Amino acid sequence: LPLALYQIQNKFRNEMRSTGGLLRVREFVMKDLYSFHTDEKDLDNYYKKVIEAYKRIFTRCGFITKITEASSGTIGGDVSHEFMMLCQTGEDTVYFCSKCDWATSKEKAQKCPKCGGKVETGKAIENGHVFKLGTKYSPKLGAYFVDRKGEKKPIVMGCYGIGLGRLMATIVEAHYDEKGIIWPKGVAPYQVYLIAIEKSGEEVYRKLKDEGIEVLYDDREDVSAGVKFADADLIGIPVRLVVSPKTGENLEWKERNKTNTEILPLDKVIFRLKKT
């Protein structure tokens, strides 16, 4: 000890009916992490590391996240925290300080108990939950260790979870417009949406792939260019590239979150994509 183990696995929830799209469903994919320690101090240190790692994950997702003290519910433990992404369509309410990092999902305070700043209210979606389980389950599971003095003691535990389907749905709630999704570059399923119009894009596709660039290639021949453009906006890959007689040996470059387009040679396209 210490020891940390994680798994990504399907889970099931006893929901009478699913609500909120992917935010709350009966079957979902969950990333679970479990940690095992010799004492509370070691658990405290690891717990703080996980919180910092989760903060980095949610920052890459483009979230404004508030970390709130939370009820441990049926899982138990003395301490737990939730990671709440501020969002107008959120199903939860959070109260947070306008000056510091204090936040809670419990009853609203008149002023921040940490710095005295103004307390604001916002709607939010939960995306992560961490628990200090302590020794709640150790005696029941027979989970003990022998310390250096030869004494038998219960293992001190923590658990930490992120719902992956829920996370993906929250990214969409945070990043979209009237045309569709706008994936943040750090978590997009592809780097490029490549469209071929009235000419083959196979050579460009192959060269991009050879450079290690992740490409979604729309080579459909039975739909119009307008449909392809609309689908590119709907799916929301960060960069749209177009191969057509109009562009010649070059490519049309357009970023999903911008309105302007550029005509660029392939080598400059590759340079930009690798740089970002």
Sequence and secondary structure as in RCSB ss.txt:
>XXXX:A:sequence
LPLALYQIQNKFRNEMRSTGGLLRVREFVMKDLYSFHTDEKDLDNYYKKVIEAYKRIFTRCGFITKITEASSGTI
GGDVSHEFMMLCQTGEDTVYFCSKCDWATSKEKAQKCPKCGGKVETGKAIENGHVFKLGTKYSPKLGAYFVDRKG
EKKPIVMGCYGIGLGRLMATIVEAHYDEKGIIWPKGVAPYQVYLIAIEKSGEEVYRKLKDEGIEVLYDDREDVSA
GVKFADADLIGIPVRLVVSPKTGENLEWKERNKTNTEILPLDKVIFRLKKT
>XXXX:A:secstr
  EEEEEEEEEE   SS BTGGGB SEEEEEEEEEEESSHHHHHHHHHHHHHHHHHHHHHTT  EEEEE   TTT
  SEEEEEEEE TT SEEEEEESSSS EESSS  SB TTT  BEEEEEEEEEEEEEEEETSSHHHHT EEE TTS
 EEE EEEEEEEEHHHHHHHHHHHSEETTEE   TTT S SEEEEE SS  HHHHHHHHHTT  EEEE  SSS H
HHHHHHHHHHT SEEEEE TTTTTSEEEEETT S EEEE HHHHHHHHHH 
